[in-house]
């Protein structure tokens, strides 16, 4: 009982902070703990930490989705470096992770599920988005990453795929290990939908895969995707949402690159700090829109980009 009360207090506190700092977007977004900032225990680093320590998210199957957060005392589940690769959150200090295919185990999947703050209203149109990034250790990229709305909580024993038809689905293969990819769409509610599930809802035969060429030491022959910033809100409740996204909107390309990375940004870039995988700062660039890594070996690097709008982080792949 004490644990349940503590989780509720944490959720209320997060909602207050989210509202005060980001134009009360929590009033629009129906997803609690949308970027996996709430962590009830940072001491456990084993697989499945997600299920017990990132409320109110859970798994609708016996799969073991993972949680990575800067509070973890175990390096394997920390950020930006963890046992699946190297990536900064799309925002905040944490992200989740699921597998969308296990080729050696036909039909096995991982999903994440959460109860929305309120049920969807019939005939109302909702804007949905979340961000995914293929981990460095993944051997495969896949298509069919989607979101399913349900009126009831789902639990299916075992590890097999959930035979649901997702209302939002990304049909193209996502093979980018450097950048976060947004999956988005709109949905007209049937009424009463209260739960969302994120994952691959298609069997292996209907899932396209792409083998990822990489020098990274693979930990498993799966496809692992980080998940961050899950958003479900009525499309009419969007005051401040576009402004917030546009404040830090910029594009970095090509990525991967043989040496040169170009940044296009609406905001003035003041400084760029480049670090290696060990977190060691190797280069500082002032008032520039190009990053030149010619003198450095192939691998993964991290760019901290300071603009007049704030600071953002990007992963660079030199190959």
C-alpha positions in Angstrom: 0.0 0.0 0.0 2.8 2.4 0.9 4.5 1.7 -2.5 1.2 2.5 -4.4 0.8 5.8 -2.5 4.4 6.8 -3.2 3.9 6.0 -7.0 0.8 8.2 -7.0 2.7 11.1 -5.3 5.5 10.8 -7.8 3.1 10.9 -10.7 1.3 14.0 -9.3 4.7 15.7 -8.8 5.8 15.0 -12.3 2.5 16.3 -13.7 3.0 19.6 -11.8 6.6 20.0 -13.0 5.7 19.1 -16.5 3.0 21.7 -16.6 5.0 24.5 -15.0 8.0 24.0 -17.3 6.4 23.2 -20.6 3.3 25.5 -21.0 1.0 23.0 -19.2 1.4 20.5 -22.0 0.5 17.8 -19.4 -3.1 19.1 -19.6 -3.1 18.2 -23.3 -1.0 15.0 -23.2 -3.1 12.1 -21.8 0.0 9.9 -21.4 1.4 9.8 -17.8 5.2 9.6 -17.5 5.5 10.1 -21.3 9.3 10.2 -21.4 10.0 7.7 -18.6 11.3 10.3 -16.2 9.6 8.8 -13.1 11.8 6.0 -11.7 10.9 4.4 -8.4 14.1 2.5 -8.0 17.5 3.2 -9.6 19.4 0.4 -8.0 18.2 -2.5 -10.1 20.0 -3.0 -13.4 18.5 -6.3 -14.6 16.3 -6.8 -17.6 12.7 -6.1 -16.7 13.5 -3.1 -14.5 10.9 -1.4 -16.8 8.0 -3.4 -15.3 8.5 -2.5 -11.7 10.2 0.9 -11.7 8.7 3.1 -14.4 5.0 3.6 -13.3 2.5 3.3 -14.6 4.0 1.6 -17.6 3.9 -2.2 -17.8 4.1 -5.0 -20.3 1.0 -6.7 -21.8 2.9 -10.0 -22.2 5.6 -11.9 -20.4 8.2 -10.0 -22.4 10.8 -7.8 -20.6 11.0 -4.3 -22.0 13.8 -2.3 -20.5 14.3 1.2 -18.9 17.3 3.3 -19.2 17.7 6.4 -17.0 20.5 8.7 -15.9 19.7 7.8 -12.2 20.7 4.2 -12.7 23.7 3.2 -10.6 24.3 0.3 -13.0 26.2 1.3 -16.1 24.3 -1.2 -18.3 21.0 0.7 -17.9 22.4 4.3 -17.7 22.4 6.9 -20.4 23.8 7.9 -22.8 25.9 4.7 -22.8 24.3 1.4 -21.9 24.4 -2.3 -22.8 22.4 -1.7 -26.0 24.5 1.2 -27.3 24.9 5.0 -27.0 22.1 7.4 -27.3 20.9 10.5 -25.5 17.1 10.8 -24.7 15.0 12.7 -27.1 14.2 14.8 -24.1 14.6 14.5 -20.3 16.7 11.8 -18.6 15.3 8.5 -19.6 13.8 6.2 -22.3 12.3 2.8 -22.6 13.2 0.0 -25.0 11.4 -2.9 -26.8 12.3 -5.6 -29.3 10.2 -5.7 -32.5 11.4 -9.1 -33.8 13.4 -12.1 -32.6 14.2 -14.0 -35.9 15.5 -17.0 -34.0 12.2 -17.2 -32.0 9.4 -16.9 -34.5 6.7 -14.4 -33.4 8.3 -13.2 -30.1 7.9 -9.6 -29.3 8.2 -7.0 -26.5 5.6 -4.3 -25.9 5.0 -1.4 -23.4 1.5 -0.5 -22.2 0.1 2.4 -20.2 -3.3 3.7 -18.9 -4.1 7.1 -20.2 -5.1 9.9 -17.8 -8.7 9.8 -19.2 -10.7 7.9 -21.8 -10.9 9.1 -25.4 -14.1 10.9 -26.3 -16.2 9.4 -29.2 -15.7 11.2 -32.6 -12.9 13.4 -31.2 -9.7 13.5 -33.3 -6.5 12.8 -31.4 -2.9 13.6 -32.4 -0.5 10.8 -31.6 3.3 10.8 -31.7 6.3 9.1 -30.2 9.9 8.8 -31.0 12.0 5.7 -31.6 15.7 5.0 -32.2 17.3 1.8 -33.3 20.0 0.7 -30.7 23.6 0.3 -31.8 23.6 -3.3 -30.8 20.6 -4.3 -32.9 21.3 -6.6 -35.8 18.1 -5.8 -37.6 15.9 -2.9 -38.3 12.2 -3.5 -38.9 9.0 -1.8 -40.1 5.6 -2.1 -38.3 6.2 -0.1 -35.2 2.8 1.1 -34.1 0.4 2.0 -31.3 -2.8 0.3 -30.4 -5.7 1.8 -28.4 -7.8 -0.4 -26.2 -10.7 0.1 -23.8 -9.3 -2.5 -21.4 -6.0 -3.5 -19.9 -4.3 -6.3 -21.9 -2.4 -9.3 -20.6 -1.4 -12.2 -22.8 0.8 -14.9 -21.3 3.9 -15.9 -23.2 6.1 -13.9 -25.6 4.1 -14.2 -28.9 3.0 -11.1 -30.9 -0.3 -9.5 -30.0 -2.8 -10.0 -32.9 -4.3 -6.5 -32.8 -4.7 -4.0 -35.6 -2.8 -0.8 -34.6 -4.5 2.5 -35.2 -1.2 4.1 -35.9 1.6 2.1 -37.7 4.9 3.0 -39.3 5.2 0.8 -42.4 8.7 1.7 -43.5 11.9 0.1 -42.0 13.6 2.2 -39.4 17.3 1.6 -39.6 18.7 4.9 -38.2 20.9 4.4 -35.2 21.9 8.0 -35.0 18.7 10.0 -34.9 15.4 9.8 -33.2 12.6 9.0 -35.7 9.1 10.4 -35.1 6.1 8.1 -35.5 2.9 10.1 -35.7 -0.7 10.2 -37.0 -4.3 11.1 -36.1 -7.0 8.9 -34.7 -10.8 9.4 -34.5 -11.9 7.8 -31.2 -14.6 5.2 -31.1 -15.1 6.2 -27.5 -13.9 4.7 -24.2 -10.3 3.9 -25.3 -8.2 4.1 -22.1 -5.0 2.1 -22.8 -2.2 2.3 -25.4 0.3 -0.4 -26.4 3.4 0.3 -28.4 5.2 -2.4 -30.5 5.0 -4.6 -33.6 1.6 -6.2 -34.0 2.4 -8.2 -37.1 3.8 -11.8 -37.5 7.3 -12.4 -38.8 6.0 -13.2 -42.2 4.5 -9.7 -42.5 7.4 -7.9 -41.0 10.2 -6.5 -43.2 13.7 -6.6 -41.8 17.0 -5.0 -42.8 20.4 -6.3 -41.5 22.3 -3.4 -40.1 26.0 -3.0 -41.2 28.0 -1.9 -38.2 31.3 -2.2 -36.4 29.5 -2.2 -33.1 29.9 -5.5 -31.0 26.5 -7.0 -31.1 25.0 -8.3 -27.8 22.1 -10.1 -29.4 20.6 -11.0 -32.8 17.4 -9.0 -32.3 16.0 -5.6 -33.2 15.9 -3.2 -30.2 14.3 0.2 -30.3 14.5 3.0 -27.7 11.2 4.8 -27.1 10.7 8.3 -25.8 8.2 11.2 -25.6 4.9 9.4 -26.1 2.1 12.0 -26.7 -1.7 11.5 -27.1 -3.8 14.7 -27.1 -6.9 16.1 -28.7 -5.8 17.9 -31.8 -7.7 21.0 -30.7 -5.6 21.1 -27.5 -2.3 22.1 -29.1 -1.5 25.5 -27.7 2.2 25.6 -27.2 3.0 22.2 -28.6 4.1 23.4 -32.0 6.0 26.3 -30.5 7.9 24.0 -28.2 8.9 21.6 -31.0 10.0 24.5 -33.3 12.2 26.2 -30.6 14.9 23.5 -31.0 14.0 22.3 -34.5 17.1 21.7 -36.7 18.4 19.0 -39.0 21.9 17.4 -39.1 23.0 15.6 -42.2 24.4 13.4 -43.5 24.4 11.1 -40.5 26.2 8.7 -40.8 29.0 10.6 -42.6 32.5 10.0 -43.7 33.7 13.2 -42.0 31.5 16.3 -42.5 28.2 16.9 -40.8 26.1 20.0 -41.6 23.6 21.6 -39.3 20.6 23.5 -40.6 18.8 25.4 -37.8 16.3 28.2 -37.4 18.1 29.2 -34.2 21.6 30.7 -34.1 24.2 28.1 -33.1 26.6 29.5 -30.5 28.8 26.5 -29.7 29.2 22.8 -30.4 31.1 20.5 -28.1 32.2 17.1 -29.4 32.8 14.1 -27.1 33.8 10.5 -27.7 32.2 7.3 -26.5 34.0 7.7 -23.2 32.5 11.1 -22.6 35.8 12.8 -23.2 35.5 16.2 -24.8 37.7 16.2 -28.0 36.7 19.3 -29.8 34.9 22.7 -29.4 33.5 24.7 -32.3 32.1 28.3 -32.0 29.6 29.9 -34.3 29.7 27.2 -36.9 27.2 25.1 -38.8 29.6 22.3 -39.9 31.2 19.6 -37.9 34.4 18.2 -39.3 35.6 14.8 -37.9 38.2 14.1 -40.6 41.0 13.8 -38.1 39.2 11.2 -35.9 38.7 7.5 -36.3 35.4 6.0 -37.4 33.0 5.4 -34.6 30.3 7.1 -32.5 30.6 10.7 -31.2 28.3 13.0 -29.3 27.6 16.6 -30.1 26.3 19.1 -27.5 24.8 21.9 -29.5 24.1 25.2 -27.8 21.8 27.7 -29.6 20.0 30.8 -28.6 17.0 28.6 -27.8 18.8 26.2 -25.5 20.9 23.0 -25.6 20.3 19.8 -27.5 22.3 16.6 -28.0 22.9 14.6 -31.1 24.7 11.3 -31.8 27.1 11.4 -34.8 28.2 8.3 -36.6 31.5 8.5 -38.6 32.0 5.7 -41.0 
